[in-house]
Amino acid sequence: MILLLRNCATREQLEQMLEKHKFYIKTAVDLERQVLVGGGDIHADCEEMLLDDGSRQQDIWAASFMRATHKIIYESIVNLRPRQNRSMEILDSNIRERIAQIIIEFLGNV
């Protein structure tokens, strides 16, 4: 299940987001609005939900959250942007840090 979160997930929401991949959650984060979408099969599904909710493309970044270890994998086709990021992996350490803060705040303390 794909869910849009504006604050910390409940245990039930976390379990719903884990339905597809069991051990990790595909996420997309809007850094400006501090909104997270998690769950589903691919990062682009999460990105689409953020766009439908009013996010701007340049503010959305995708990552995967490993529930057991809290490891974040900053790699997705969503992150490939010639003007902002020339790789599927997020290269800017400041962006990575901001994403980590939101993901841990919303998903890591459940």
C-alpha positions as CSV (number, residue, x, y, z in Angstrom):
1,M,0.0,0.0,0.0
2,I,1.2,3.5,-0.8
3,L,0.7,6.1,1.8
4,L,1.3,9.9,2.0
5,L,2.6,11.0,5.3
6,R,2.9,14.5,6.8
7,N,4.2,13.3,10.1
8,C,5.4,10.1,11.9
9,A,3.8,6.8,10.6
10,T,1.8,4.6,13.0
11,R,2.9,1.0,13.4
12,E,-0.1,0.0,11.2
13,Q,0.9,2.4,8.5
14,L,4.5,1.1,8.6
15,E,3.2,-2.5,8.2
16,Q,1.0,-1.4,5.2
17,M,4.0,0.2,3.5
18,L,6.1,-3.0,4.0
19,E,3.5,-5.2,2.3
20,K,5.1,-5.1,-1.1
21,H,8.8,-5.7,-0.3
22,K,8.6,-7.0,3.4
23,F,12.1,-5.8,4.5
24,Y,12.3,-2.3,3.0
25,I,10.1,0.6,1.9
26,K,10.3,2.5,-1.4
27,T,10.0,6.2,-0.6
28,A,9.8,9.6,-2.2
29,V,10.4,12.7,-0.2
30,D,9.5,16.3,-0.9
31,L,12.3,18.2,0.8
32,E,10.5,21.6,0.6
33,R,7.1,20.5,1.9
34,Q,8.6,17.8,4.2
35,V,6.1,15.2,3.0
36,L,6.9,11.5,2.5
37,V,5.2,8.9,0.4
38,G,6.1,5.3,1.1
39,G,5.2,1.8,-0.1
40,G,4.3,0.3,-3.5
41,D,6.4,-1.4,-6.1
42,I,8.6,1.3,-7.5
43,H,9.8,4.8,-6.4
44,A,8.0,6.4,-9.3
45,D,4.6,5.4,-7.8
46,C,5.6,7.4,-4.7
47,E,6.8,10.3,-6.8
48,E,3.5,10.4,-8.7
49,M,1.5,10.6,-5.5
50,L,3.6,13.6,-4.4
51,L,3.2,15.3,-7.7
52,D,-0.6,14.7,-7.5
53,D,-0.5,16.3,-4.0
54,G,1.2,19.5,-5.3
55,S,4.9,18.8,-5.0
56,R,7.3,20.2,-7.6
57,Q,9.5,17.7,-9.5
58,Q,12.8,19.4,-8.4
59,D,11.9,19.0,-4.7
60,I,11.3,15.2,-4.9
61,W,14.0,12.7,-4.1
62,A,13.6,8.9,-3.9
63,A,15.3,6.4,-1.5
64,S,14.6,3.0,0.1
65,F,14.4,2.5,3.8
66,M,15.6,-0.8,5.3
67,R,13.4,-1.3,8.4
68,A,15.6,-3.6,10.5
69,T,18.8,-1.7,10.1
70,H,17.5,1.8,9.3
71,K,19.9,1.9,6.3
72,I,18.8,4.2,3.6
73,I,19.7,3.5,-0.1
74,Y,19.7,6.7,-2.1
75,E,19.4,5.1,-5.5
76,S,16.5,5.4,-7.9
77,I,15.7,6.4,-11.5
78,V,13.6,9.2,-10.0
79,N,16.9,10.9,-8.9
80,L,18.4,11.0,-12.4
81,R,18.2,14.7,-13.5
82,P,20.7,16.3,-15.8
83,R,20.5,19.7,-14.1
84,Q,20.4,18.5,-10.5
85,N,21.9,15.1,-10.2
86,R,23.7,13.1,-13.0
87,S,23.3,9.7,-11.4
88,M,20.6,7.4,-10.1
89,E,22.3,7.7,-6.7
90,I,21.9,11.0,-4.9
91,L,25.3,12.6,-5.0
92,D,24.8,15.8,-2.9
93,S,25.6,15.0,0.7
94,N,23.3,17.8,2.0
95,I,20.3,16.4,0.1
96,R,21.1,13.0,1.4
97,E,21.2,14.3,5.0
98,R,17.9,16.1,4.6
99,I,16.3,13.0,3.2
100,A,17.6,10.9,6.0
101,Q,16.2,13.3,8.6
102,I,12.7,13.1,7.2
103,I,12.8,9.3,6.6
104,I,14.1,8.6,10.1
105,E,11.6,11.0,11.7
106,F,8.6,9.6,9.7
107,L,9.6,5.8,9.6
108,G,12.5,5.1,11.9
109,N,10.9,5.6,15.3
110,V,7.9,3.4,14.9
